[in-house]
Amino acid sequence: QVQLVESGGGLVQPGGSLRLSCVFWGNNFNYYVMGWYRQAPGKQRELVARITFGGSSMYADLVKGRFTISRDNAKTTVYLQMNSLGPEDTAVYYCNAGHLVRETVNYWGQGTQVTVSL
């Protein structure tokens, strides 16, 4: 069983930065692609960024150049550094762990609120 625990959300002014963290509790962290998703009120959950054990990453177009995903495999933790935040980035951010081989094996964190406002 895997548990994901997120932290780092909060209220930030436009143009500001936040760093989200997600700790992976469980076995075989190296078998999982880690990702961050977000869901704004009234909208569907969307992929923000994803990273493999080897460090290969991909980003949604809306966050390219502003957000950086990284992972510390020794600490089984994944991070999302968010810069130049705007009101459109306001959402609940969720950490996700997707198994490399077993596609039906998927875990979610509880979510952390990010609010960008004056």
Secondary structure as GFF3:
##gff-version 3
##sequence-region A 1 118
A	DSSP	beta_strand	3	7	.	.	.	ID=ss1
A	DSSP	beta_strand	10	12	.	.	.	ID=ss2
A	DSSP	beta_strand	18	25	.	.	.	ID=ss3
A	DSSP	three_ten_helix	29	31	.	.	.	ID=ss4
A	DSSP	beta_strand	32	39	.	.	.	ID=ss5
A	DSSP	beta_strand	46	51	.	.	.	ID=ss6
A	DSSP	beta_strand	57	59	.	.	.	ID=ss7
A	DSSP	three_ten_helix	61	63	.	.	.	ID=ss8
A	DSSP	beta_strand	67	72	.	.	.	ID=ss9
A	DSSP	beta_strand	77	82	.	.	.	ID=ss10
A	DSSP	three_ten_helix	87	89	.	.	.	ID=ss11
A	DSSP	beta_strand	91	99	.	.	.	ID=ss12
A	DSSP	beta_strand	106	108	.	.	.	ID=ss13
A	DSSP	beta_strand	112	116	.	.	.	ID=ss14
###
